[in-house]
Amino acid sequence: MRQLLLPMRIWDLPTRLFHWILVLLVFTSWLSTELNWMRVHVLSGLTVLSLLLFRLIWGFIGSDTARFSHFVKSPAAATRHLMHLARREPDIEAGHNAAGGWMVLVFLTLLSVQAGTGLCANDDVLTEGPLARIVGKARSDWLTHIHNVNFTLIEIAVALHVLTIITYRLLKGHDLLSPMLTGKKRLPGATRAPRMMHPVLALAVFVFCAVAVVVFSRLVGYSL
């Protein structure tokens, strides 16, 4: 007997906006480098930093499915999940699966490294990050190299992420994309609906993070 599947909201609006705005900003950061729009590149990087700070806080006080405690499972659980990757079965996860949770951590780590090294990077011409002069030219050059290499890792992670979405669709019949667009997924009626926090709280957290980044930039004497 087939289970009755009912639409359920599993992703809040702040988490979805974070995801898609981050996608846009990563693309903007790449494009601005290619076109040598370094002012845009710096603004994009500082916005990414604000978003990462928001996501860190939201990972502790946000909606159930956004919390690290909800989706970060043990490596063993992730391995068990991947062992059944080719098994076609219903998608009953109200949020990230065990392997997906680790992918989130990988992305957040890579983007944090990118934003952190970007604060100290320079292009040897006119543009430098807020901390470039503070760390000194030699260290800034080294961190600029890390910044460039790390972006290649981000590109690889993005490609793997897209490949994973396609693989889940083809092998398991799971649609991972639509829920991140609509916030909803069809799940068994007995599934407990995740608790959703109010978007106003998320807005307040993001404003705090954005102001913190601006104040930090001003304190170190940086102006765009």
Secondary structure by P-SEA (a helix, b strand, c coil): cccbbbbbbcccaaaaaaaaaaaaaaaaaaaaaaacaaaaaaaaaaaaaaaaaaaaaaacccccccccccccccaaaaaaaaaacccccccccccccaaaaaaaaaaaaaaaaaaaaaaaccccccccccccccccaaaaaaaaaaaaaaaaaaaaaaaaaaaaaaaaacccccccccccccccccccccccccccccaaaaaaaaaaaaaaaaaaaaaacccc
